[in-house]
Amino acid sequence: MSDVEVTDGKIILPGRLILSSHSRGIIIFAHGSGSSRLSPRNLQVAETLNHANFGTLLFDLLSVPEAEDRTNVFDIPFLASRLIMATHWIKKQKLGTRLPIGYFGASTGAGAALWAAADLGKEISAVVSRGGRPDLAIPRLKEVTAPTLLLVGGEDEVVIEMNREALRYLAIGKLIIVPGASHLFEEPGTLESVSEHAKKWFRANFEQSSLVA
């Protein structure tokens, strides 16, 4: 693991990067409101992906002063621009130049991931949303070409309906409801289920991306 600085030359955001010559792709994480690159749930998912030979980048979407302004926390286009910045940054890294790229978004981060995926088109090979708010990106969902997996807890009834609504707009989308899970997937075994579903989704779609390329 390396502590890195994700930058476009104007702003610097701290991140954690795991990437090696054996990585079959790179997954960029987009945390939810009130969270950061240190999200324990995202770190757990990232660890599973790392064991499956995926590279991961977790980074703060906002600087400390920006995060203090609550309007930024829910500004989906602005958050998406940071994901796009991170995508451009990772593609300039020595090991990241030719790898397929995916997004893993949680809560509001899922909305930002899908908004960014709409902007980047075929540059993004797959998206996974955990307890996400893809409905926040509905104005852009029809433009998302990346296969998208929506993972929602079975006890998270309001968010289930939001995801069902968003699914209608996705060209390639799938909704999986994890039984017994609440919004944060704190129940035993539920986050492990998320990790396994994500691993399979990225593996299948990264391989497909490589075949097309």
C-alpha positions in Angstrom: 0.0 0.0 0.0 1.2 3.5 -0.8 0.0 6.8 0.5 -0.4 9.0 -2.6 -1.4 12.5 -3.6 -4.1 12.6 -6.3 -3.7 15.8 -8.1 -4.4 17.7 -11.3 -1.8 20.3 -10.6 -4.3 22.6 -8.9 -5.6 20.6 -6.0 -4.1 17.8 -4.0 -6.2 15.1 -2.4 -4.7 12.3 -0.1 -5.2 8.7 -1.2 -4.3 5.1 -0.6 -3.2 3.1 -3.7 -2.5 -0.6 -4.0 -1.4 -1.5 -7.5 1.1 -4.0 -8.8 2.3 -5.6 -12.0 -0.1 -8.5 -11.3 -3.2 -6.2 -11.1 -5.9 -7.2 -13.6 -7.5 -3.8 -13.3 -7.9 -0.7 -11.0 -11.0 0.2 -9.0 -11.4 3.7 -7.8 -13.6 4.1 -4.7 -16.0 7.0 -4.2 -17.0 7.3 -0.5 -20.3 8.6 0.8 -21.1 11.8 2.6 -19.4 12.2 5.9 -16.8 9.5 5.0 -13.3 9.5 3.6 -10.6 7.3 2.1 -10.4 5.7 5.6 -14.0 4.3 5.4 -13.7 0.9 7.2 -16.3 -0.6 5.0 -14.7 0.5 1.8 -11.3 -0.7 3.1 -12.8 -4.1 3.8 -14.2 -4.4 0.3 -10.9 -3.1 -1.2 -9.0 -5.8 0.7 -11.1 -8.5 -0.9 -10.5 -7.0 -4.3 -6.8 -6.8 -3.7 -6.7 -10.5 -2.8 -8.3 -11.1 -6.2 -5.5 -9.2 -7.9 -7.3 -5.9 -8.4 -5.6 -2.6 -7.8 -7.6 -0.1 -5.7 -7.5 3.6 -5.1 -9.3 5.2 -2.1 -9.0 8.9 -1.9 -10.7 11.9 -0.4 -13.2 13.5 -2.8 -12.9 16.8 -1.0 -10.2 18.8 0.7 -10.7 19.6 4.4 -12.0 23.1 3.8 -14.3 21.9 1.0 -15.7 19.2 3.2 -16.7 21.8 5.8 -19.1 23.2 3.3 -22.1 20.8 3.3 -23.2 21.9 -0.1 -20.1 20.3 -1.6 -20.8 17.0 0.1 -24.0 16.6 -2.0 -22.9 18.3 -5.2 -22.9 15.2 -7.4 -21.4 16.9 -10.5 -18.6 18.4 -8.4 -17.9 15.1 -6.8 -17.9 13.4 -10.2 -15.3 15.9 -11.4 -13.0 14.7 -8.6 -13.5 11.1 -9.7 -12.6 12.1 -13.3 -9.5 13.8 -12.0 -8.5 10.7 -10.1 -9.1 8.6 -13.3 -6.9 10.8 -15.4 -4.3 10.7 -12.6 -4.2 6.9 -12.3 -3.9 6.5 -16.1 -0.7 8.5 -15.9 0.9 6.2 -13.3 3.4 3.7 -14.6 1.3 0.6 -13.8 -2.1 2.1 -14.6 -1.6 3.1 -18.2 -3.3 0.2 -19.8 -5.5 -1.4 -17.1 -9.3 -1.4 -17.2 -10.8 1.0 -14.7 -13.9 0.6 -12.6 -15.7 2.6 -9.9 -17.0 1.4 -6.6 -19.4 4.0 -5.0 -21.1 4.0 -1.7 -24.2 6.2 -0.8 -23.8 9.6 -2.5 -20.5 8.4 -3.9 -22.4 6.0 -6.1 -24.3 8.9 -7.7 -20.9 10.6 -8.3 -19.4 7.4 -9.8 -22.3 7.1 -12.3 -22.2 10.7 -13.2 -18.4 10.4 -13.9 -19.0 7.2 -15.8 -21.4 9.0 -18.1 -18.8 11.6 -18.8 -16.0 9.1 -19.5 -18.0 6.5 -21.5 -15.9 3.5 -22.5 -13.0 4.6 -20.3 -14.9 3.0 -17.4 -15.4 -0.7 -17.7 -17.7 -1.4 -14.7 -19.4 0.3 -11.8 -20.6 -1.2 -8.5 -22.8 0.7 -6.1 -23.1 -0.3 -2.4 -26.2 1.1 -0.6 -25.9 3.8 -3.2 -27.9 6.7 -4.4 -27.8 6.2 -8.2 -31.0 8.2 -8.3 -28.9 11.3 -7.7 -27.4 10.7 -11.2 -30.7 10.1 -13.1 -30.1 13.0 -15.5 -27.0 11.2 -16.7 -27.9 7.5 -16.3 -28.9 6.9 -19.9 -25.4 8.0 -20.9 -23.7 5.3 -18.7 -22.2 2.6 -20.9 -20.4 0.7 -18.1 -22.2 -2.4 -16.8 -23.5 -1.3 -13.4 -24.2 -3.5 -10.3 -26.5 -2.1 -7.7 -26.1 -3.7 -4.3 -28.7 -2.8 -1.6 -29.5 -4.2 1.8 -32.8 -6.1 2.1 -33.8 -4.0 5.1 -33.0 -0.7 3.4 -36.5 -0.3 1.9 -36.3 3.4 0.8 -33.0 2.9 -0.9 -34.2 -0.2 -2.6 -36.9 1.8 -4.3 -34.4 4.5 -5.3 -32.3 1.9 -6.9 -35.2 0.2 -8.7 -36.0 3.6 -10.2 -32.4 4.2 -11.3 -32.2 0.7 -12.8 -34.8 1.7 -15.4 -32.4 4.2 -16.9 -29.3 2.1 -17.1 -28.4 0.4 -20.4 -26.6 -2.5 -18.6 -27.6 -2.8 -15.0 -28.4 -5.3 -12.4 -29.9 -5.0 -8.9 -29.0 -7.5 -6.1 -30.7 -7.2 -2.8 -28.6 -8.6 0.1 -30.9 -10.3 2.6 -30.9 -9.1 6.2 -28.6 -6.1 5.4 -29.3 -2.6 6.5 -28.0 0.6 4.8 -24.5 0.3 6.2 -24.2 -3.5 5.8 -23.2 -3.9 9.5 -24.8 -7.3 10.0 -22.6 -10.3 10.1 -21.7 -11.6 6.6 -23.4 -8.9 4.7 -20.4 -6.8 3.7 -18.6 -10.0 2.8 -21.5 -10.7 0.4 -21.0 -7.2 -1.1 -17.3 -7.9 -1.6 -17.9 -11.2 -3.3 -20.5 -9.7 -5.7 -18.3 -6.8 -6.5 -15.3 -9.1 -7.1 -17.3 -11.2 -9.6 -18.7 -8.2 -11.3 -15.4 -6.5 -11.9 -13.7 -9.7 -12.9 -16.3 -10.5 -15.6 -16.6 -7.0 -17.0 -12.8 -6.3 -16.9 -12.2 -9.5 -18.8 -14.9 -8.6 -21.3 -13.3 -5.1 -21.7 -9.9 -6.7 -22.4 -11.5 -8.9 -25.1 -13.1 -5.9 -26.8 -9.9 -3.9 -26.6 
